[in-house]
Amino acid sequence: MLEKEFTSLTHQVLGSNSDRDLRGTGVPVDMIDGVWMKVQPWINKALEFGNGEFEIGDIYSALIDREMQLWIIYERPENHIVLAVVTQIVEYPQKKACRVVALGGENHLLWEERLVIIERWAMEQGCSSLEAFVRSGLAKKMKNLGYNSIYTVVSKEFLGGDNSES
C-alpha cells in the first residue's frame, strides 16, 4: 500500500530554475535499479558525513525492502538526474516523522525549493514532521525554509565499540 501511495502522489512539476526544467518524484521500488548507478555515488558521499550509522548496502537493501524511500530531482527534456534524497518513516511512541537519511547530487541548492514534495508525501503518510540530522551549515540554510534546530547531537566513539553480540 505504501508503494502505491508513494508512486501515485509524489510526482510534481517544479518549474524552472535558471532556465532549467526540473522535476521531482519518488522512485518506485521496481525502478530503483534503473537509477541506482547514478544516485549511489551521491548517497555514498552523503553517508561519509554521517556517524557510521549506514553503509551504502544498508541503504540499498532498505530501499528494496521498502523500509526507506528514494526521491530524485531530474532535468527535462533529457531526464538527467541531478539530485537524490533518501527518506525513512520513523514511528516514535508519541509521533510519526519522516527522516531525511541522505541527500546528495550535483548541487545541494537544487533541493531547497523542492523539499515540499517530500513534505506533502510525509503528511499524507500521517507524519507530523520532517526531520534531518544535518551539519550546522545546512541547519542554517534550512532555517530559511522554516525548519528549526531542535537539538544538537554529539557523539563519542569508543575503541572496539562494536555493539553486535558474539
Backbone as CSV, one residue per row, in Angstrom:
resi,resn,N_x,N_y,N_z,CA_x,CA_y,CA_z,C_x,C_y,C_z
1,MET,0.813,-1.189,0.000,0.000,0.000,0.000,0.862,1.261,0.000
2,LEU,1.934,1.258,0.784,2.808,2.418,0.834,3.371,2.726,-0.552
3,GLU,3.762,1.675,-1.287,4.324,1.918,-2.609,3.300,2.554,-3.536
4,LYS,2.056,2.116,-3.484,1.027,2.713,-4.341,0.902,4.204,-4.038
5,GLU,0.808,4.546,-2.762,0.725,5.950,-2.383,2.005,6.684,-2.767
6,PHE,3.117,6.041,-2.539,4.408,6.649,-2.817,4.547,7.015,-4.281
7,THR,4.152,6.118,-5.171,4.334,6.384,-6.591,3.250,7.270,-7.173
8,SER,2.044,7.203,-6.636,0.963,7.935,-7.281,0.836,9.378,-6.816
9,LEU,1.406,9.720,-5.692,1.178,11.045,-5.141,2.400,11.961,-5.148
10,THR,3.536,11.508,-5.645,4.750,12.277,-5.436,5.247,13.071,-6.630
11,HIS,4.840,12.746,-7.828,5.387,13.436,-8.996,4.905,14.887,-9.023
12,GLN,5.826,15.789,-9.119,5.491,17.212,-9.148,6.316,17.911,-10.221
13,VAL,5.683,18.809,-10.932,6.415,19.692,-11.838,6.925,20.836,-10.980
14,LEU,8.199,21.114,-11.068,8.813,22.059,-10.152,9.121,23.405,-10.762
15,GLY,8.853,23.572,-12.025,9.150,24.860,-12.640,10.610,24.970,-13.023
16,SER,10.977,26.153,-13.409,12.341,26.334,-13.891,13.210,26.959,-12.821
17,ASN,14.478,26.697,-12.901,15.490,27.263,-12.025,16.639,27.642,-12.939
18,SER,16.789,28.929,-13.175,17.813,29.392,-14.100,17.636,28.735,-15.470
19,ASP,16.411,28.774,-15.976,16.080,28.189,-17.273,16.253,26.677,-17.310
20,ARG,16.204,26.039,-16.178,16.269,24.583,-16.120,14.875,24.065,-15.800
21,ASP,14.444,23.067,-16.533,13.149,22.441,-16.288,13.389,21.258,-15.352
22,LEU,13.229,21.498,-14.045,13.497,20.484,-13.034,12.201,19.902,-12.516
23,ARG,12.199,18.595,-12.319,11.032,17.895,-11.804,11.491,16.942,-10.707
24,GLY,10.579,16.593,-9.843,10.920,15.686,-8.760,9.889,14.595,-8.616
25,THR,10.339,13.436,-8.165,9.428,12.316,-7.991,10.012,11.307,-7.013
26,GLY,9.125,10.535,-6.403,9.544,9.358,-5.669,9.826,8.259,-6.673
27,VAL,10.786,7.412,-6.372,11.156,6.330,-7.288,10.509,5.037,-6.810
28,PRO,9.638,4.427,-7.617,9.037,3.146,-7.228,10.114,2.076,-7.050
29,VAL,9.865,1.142,-6.170,10.864,0.123,-5.848,11.315,-0.644,-7.094
30,ASP,10.428,-0.873,-8.042,10.819,-1.623,-9.238,11.649,-0.796,-10.221
31,MET,11.870,0.482,-9.926,12.695,1.326,-10.789,14.003,1.743,-10.125
32,ILE,14.225,1.327,-8.891,15.434,1.724,-8.167,16.693,1.259,-8.885
33,ASP,16.717,0.010,-9.338,17.911,-0.494,-10.032,18.241,0.319,-11.273
34,GLY,17.237,0.875,-11.924,17.456,1.663,-13.125,18.147,2.989,-12.886
35,VAL,18.064,3.516,-11.654,18.700,4.806,-11.342,19.835,4.661,-10.333
36,TRP,19.998,3.470,-9.770,20.930,3.278,-8.670,22.366,3.672,-9.014
37,MET,22.857,3.295,-10.185,24.254,3.600,-10.547,24.496,5.105,-10.596
38,LYS,23.475,5.875,-10.935,23.608,7.331,-10.981,23.582,7.936,-9.571
39,VAL,22.676,7.485,-8.719,22.496,8.123,-7.415,23.392,7.547,-6.330
40,GLN,23.869,6.329,-6.499,24.665,5.658,-5.471,25.909,6.453,-5.054
41,PRO,26.680,7.040,-5.973,27.847,7.822,-5.524,27.448,9.027,-4.667
42,TRP,26.331,9.674,-4.984,25.885,10.834,-4.208,25.451,10.404,-2.812
43,ILE,24.725,9.299,-2.739,24.280,8.805,-1.438,25.487,8.376,-0.612
44,ASN,26.423,7.705,-1.253,27.644,7.270,-0.572,28.400,8.470,-0.012
45,LYS,28.499,9.530,-0.797,29.177,10.752,-0.347,28.458,11.344,0.863
46,ALA,27.129,11.370,0.833,26.362,11.886,1.970,26.621,11.054,3.219
47,LEU,26.748,9.748,3.053,26.984,8.874,4.205,28.342,9.135,4.856
48,GLU,29.300,9.656,4.096,30.612,9.995,4.653,30.510,11.059,5.730
49,PHE,29.469,11.889,5.671,29.277,12.944,6.659,28.487,12.466,7.874
50,GLY,28.055,11.227,7.839,27.314,10.662,8.959,28.251,10.168,10.044
51,ASN,27.703,9.375,10.929,28.465,8.857,12.054,28.571,7.338,11.968
52,GLY,28.566,6.813,10.747,28.711,5.381,10.550,27.441,4.583,10.774
53,GLU,26.291,5.255,10.772,25.028,4.560,11.003,24.676,3.616,9.855
54,PHE,24.998,4.030,8.626,24.637,3.252,7.445,25.824,3.130,6.508
55,GLU,25.858,2.017,5.796,26.730,1.854,4.640,25.830,1.843,3.421
56,ILE,26.404,1.995,2.252,25.611,2.093,1.035,24.751,0.842,0.810
57,GLY,25.276,-0.312,1.153,24.498,-1.550,1.019,23.277,-1.576,1.920
58,ASP,23.405,-0.971,3.101,22.266,-0.885,4.014,21.150,-0.049,3.401
59,ILE,21.534,1.059,2.788,20.550,1.948,2.158,19.862,1.227,1.011
60,TYR,20.652,0.594,0.161,20.073,-0.123,-0.982,19.087,-1.189,-0.510
61,SER,19.487,-1.995,0.463,18.601,-3.050,0.974,17.316,-2.469,1.552
62,ALA,17.434,-1.376,2.303,16.253,-0.750,2.897,15.322,-0.175,1.825
63,LEU,15.880,0.319,0.734,15.052,0.809,-0.373,14.303,-0.352,-1.029
64,ILE,15.002,-1.421,-1.309,14.390,-2.587,-1.953,13.340,-3.222,-1.043
65,ASP,13.603,-3.209,0.267,12.659,-3.783,1.240,11.541,-2.809,1.615
66,ARG,11.534,-1.625,0.984,10.511,-0.590,1.208,10.545,-0.029,2.626
67,GLU,11.692,-0.112,3.278,11.863,0.479,4.602,12.311,1.935,4.492
68,MET,12.855,2.301,3.333,13.256,3.670,3.021,12.704,4.006,1.649
69,GLN,12.742,5.300,1.313,12.216,5.764,0.038,13.295,6.583,-0.682
70,LEU,13.328,6.444,-2.001,14.270,7.187,-2.829,13.507,8.245,-3.619
71,TRP,14.029,9.447,-3.601,13.461,10.581,-4.328,14.535,11.122,-5.258
72,ILE,14.128,11.581,-6.423,15.092,12.194,-7.341,14.539,13.511,-7.874
73,ILE,15.450,14.386,-8.209,15.143,15.576,-8.993,15.876,15.383,-10.310
74,TYR,15.147,15.577,-11.394,15.736,15.363,-12.708,15.422,16.550,-13.610
75,GLU,16.264,16.698,-14.627,16.125,17.813,-15.568,15.568,17.309,-16.883
76,ARG,14.549,18.000,-17.370,13.937,17.676,-18.641,14.580,18.539,-19.718
77,PRO,14.619,18.162,-20.951,13.948,17.003,-21.515,14.790,15.719,-21.473
78,GLU,16.041,15.803,-21.024,16.924,14.634,-21.071,16.658,13.625,-19.962
79,ASN,15.839,14.020,-18.937,15.604,13.193,-17.752,16.911,12.893,-17.013
80,HIS,17.804,13.866,-17.029,19.100,13.766,-16.371,18.911,13.967,-14.864
81,ILE,19.255,12.963,-14.058,19.098,13.050,-12.609,20.157,13.991,-12.048
82,VAL,19.717,14.958,-11.230,20.643,15.939,-10.677,20.758,15.872,-9.152
83,LEU,19.837,15.149,-8.502,19.863,15.088,-7.044,19.087,13.870,-6.553
84,ALA,19.524,13.305,-5.433,18.832,12.164,-4.821,18.664,12.413,-3.325
85,VAL,17.524,11.967,-2.804,17.235,12.066,-1.376,16.700,10.714,-0.923
86,VAL,17.157,10.254,0.241,16.649,9.024,0.839,15.926,9.409,2.121
87,THR,14.699,8.909,2.281,13.923,9.175,3.488,13.529,7.867,4.155
88,GLN,13.092,8.002,5.405,12.627,6.854,6.174,11.532,7.324,7.125
89,ILE,10.444,6.590,7.191,9.391,6.898,8.151,9.816,6.327,9.505
90,VAL,9.778,7.167,10.523,10.166,6.773,11.874,8.945,6.907,12.774
91,GLU,8.608,5.829,13.462,7.459,5.858,14.368,7.960,5.882,15.809
92,TYR,7.903,7.065,16.397,8.222,7.234,17.808,6.988,6.858,18.618
93,PRO,7.125,6.647,19.913,5.934,6.324,20.718,4.852,7.408,20.666
94,GLN,5.243,8.664,20.507,4.270,9.750,20.564,4.022,10.455,19.234
95,LYS,4.768,10.107,18.192,4.563,10.772,16.905,5.210,9.971,15.780
96,LYS,4.847,10.332,14.584,5.392,9.717,13.372,6.096,10.817,12.592
97,ALA,7.324,10.544,12.150,8.106,11.546,11.430,8.716,10.943,10.176
98,CYS,9.000,11.807,9.223,9.736,11.414,8.026,11.143,11.972,8.182
99,ARG,12.125,11.092,8.152,13.522,11.492,8.350,14.273,11.472,7.027
100,VAL,14.991,12.548,6.741,15.905,12.567,5.605,17.173,11.855,6.069
101,VAL,17.492,10.748,5.422,18.636,9.926,5.794,19.882,10.356,5.029
102,ALA,19.712,10.693,3.759,20.845,11.095,2.915,20.339,12.000,1.805
103,LEU,21.190,12.939,1.425,20.865,13.882,0.354,22.154,14.192,-0.398
104,GLY,22.125,14.071,-1.717,23.319,14.387,-2.476,23.006,14.560,-3.948
105,GLY,23.896,15.239,-4.632,23.713,15.444,-6.056,24.651,16.488,-6.609
106,GLU,24.284,17.004,-7.776,25.120,17.996,-8.448,25.259,19.271,-7.633
107,ASN,24.143,19.716,-7.048,24.140,20.974,-6.316,23.076,20.882,-5.232
108,HIS,23.486,20.946,-4.002,22.533,20.808,-2.897,21.484,21.914,-2.899
109,LEU,21.759,23.028,-3.534,20.787,24.112,-3.564,19.556,23.754,-4.392
110,LEU,19.662,22.762,-5.244,18.542,22.375,-6.097,17.374,21.810,-5.301
111,TRP,17.597,21.293,-4.117,16.522,20.664,-3.351,15.719,21.642,-2.521
112,GLU,16.269,22.816,-2.236,15.634,23.713,-1.272,14.175,24.033,-1.608
113,GLU,13.901,24.394,-2.834,12.531,24.740,-3.213,11.685,23.507,-3.477
114,ARG,12.301,22.352,-3.500,11.599,21.131,-3.875,11.321,20.209,-2.706
115,LEU,11.738,20.594,-1.534,11.502,19.797,-0.341,10.008,19.612,-0.085
116,VAL,9.201,20.488,-0.624,7.748,20.417,-0.455,7.185,19.091,-0.969
117,ILE,7.810,18.482,-1.954,7.358,17.197,-2.475,7.374,16.157,-1.361
118,ILE,8.490,16.086,-0.645,8.628,15.115,0.439,7.728,15.509,1.604
119,GLU,7.632,16.793,1.889,6.776,17.250,2.991,5.325,16.839,2.756
120,ARG,4.825,17.050,1.557,3.428,16.684,1.239,3.218,15.183,1.376
121,TRP,4.157,14.412,0.835,4.057,12.966,0.919,4.073,12.520,2.376
122,ALA,4.970,13.096,3.179,5.073,12.718,4.591,3.751,12.993,5.318
123,MET,3.139,14.136,5.049,1.851,14.446,5.671,0.790,13.431,5.262
124,GLU,0.800,13.026,3.986,-0.157,12.036,3.503,0.046,10.675,4.173
125,GLN,1.263,10.421,4.665,1.562,9.168,5.359,1.266,9.252,6.851
126,GLY,0.770,10.402,7.292,0.435,10.573,8.709,1.566,11.112,9.556
127,CYS,2.621,11.580,8.923,3.744,12.150,9.677,3.390,13.547,10.152
128,SER,3.841,13.886,11.341,3.602,15.227,11.862,4.823,16.118,11.699
129,SER,5.930,15.550,11.205,7.125,16.372,10.996,8.063,15.714,9.996
130,LEU,8.974,16.528,9.483,10.076,16.053,8.664,11.336,16.435,9.412
131,GLU,12.251,15.501,9.582,13.457,15.761,10.346,14.682,15.308,9.562
132,ALA,15.808,15.891,9.900,17.069,15.515,9.270,18.203,15.789,10.241
133,PHE,19.142,14.882,10.297,20.359,15.108,11.058,21.329,15.755,10.080
134,VAL,21.651,17.016,10.317,22.464,17.771,9.366,23.604,18.484,10.077
135,ARG,24.597,18.862,9.289,25.696,19.671,9.818,25.205,21.095,10.057
136,SER,25.923,21.834,10.866,25.464,23.167,11.275,25.267,24.118,10.091
137,GLY,26.082,24.025,9.066,25.928,24.900,7.902,24.610,24.670,7.185
138,LEU,24.234,23.412,7.038,22.968,23.096,6.388,21.793,23.455,7.291
139,ALA,21.975,23.322,8.596,20.912,23.717,9.535,20.586,25.198,9.373
140,LYS,21.594,26.020,9.167,21.371,27.452,8.960,20.584,27.706,7.681
141,LYS,20.914,26.985,6.612,20.178,27.145,5.352,18.732,26.689,5.513
142,MET,18.519,25.626,6.263,17.168,25.094,6.432,16.301,26.005,7.296
143,LYS,16.916,26.823,8.125,16.152,27.777,8.932,15.363,28.710,8.016
144,ASN,15.950,29.089,6.877,15.263,29.941,5.900,14.049,29.256,5.280
145,LEU,13.973,27.929,5.397,12.860,27.167,4.849,11.808,26.850,5.914
146,GLY,12.002,27.406,7.114,11.041,27.191,8.183,11.394,26.064,9.133
147,TYR,12.566,25.506,9.004,12.999,24.425,9.890,13.732,25.018,11.089
148,ASN,13.492,24.429,12.260,14.147,24.880,13.485,15.156,23.846,13.945
149,SER,16.267,24.321,14.463,17.251,23.434,15.059,16.754,23.096,16.464
150,ILE,16.364,21.850,16.673,15.767,21.422,17.926,16.828,21.067,18.959
151,TYR,17.801,20.285,18.560,18.887,19.940,19.457,20.113,19.578,18.641
152,THR,21.247,19.559,19.298,22.499,19.195,18.667,22.875,17.801,19.132
153,VAL,23.304,16.971,18.229,23.728,15.621,18.567,25.244,15.610,18.612
154,VAL,25.765,15.116,19.708,27.205,14.908,19.815,27.437,13.423,20.004
155,SER,28.612,12.959,19.634,28.879,11.533,19.713,30.341,11.311,20.035
156,LYS,30.602,10.306,20.806,31.972,9.898,21.114,32.072,8.417,20.792
157,GLU,32.993,8.067,19.924,33.198,6.676,19.559,34.105,6.012,20.584
158,PHE,33.777,4.785,20.934,34.604,4.012,21.853,35.455,3.038,21.083
159,LEU,36.674,2.859,21.525,37.557,1.880,20.917,36.923,0.504,21.030
160,GLY,36.842,-0.208,19.959,36.221,-1.532,19.992,34.737,-1.459,20.274
161,GLY,34.097,-0.407,19.799,32.709,-0.157,20.105,31.718,-0.937,19.291
162,ASP,32.091,-2.121,18.831,31.148,-2.951,18.085,30.100,-3.474,19.047
163,ASN,28.849,-3.097,18.819,27.774,-3.484,19.714,27.126,-4.801,19.334
164,SER,27.616,-5.452,18.320,26.999,-6.716,17.910,27.325,-7.797,18.931
165,GLU,26.365,-8.687,19.114,26.557,-9.766,20.073,27.332,-10.888,19.420
166,SER,28.217,-11.461,20.173,29.029,-12.578,19.634,28.383,-13.895,19.931
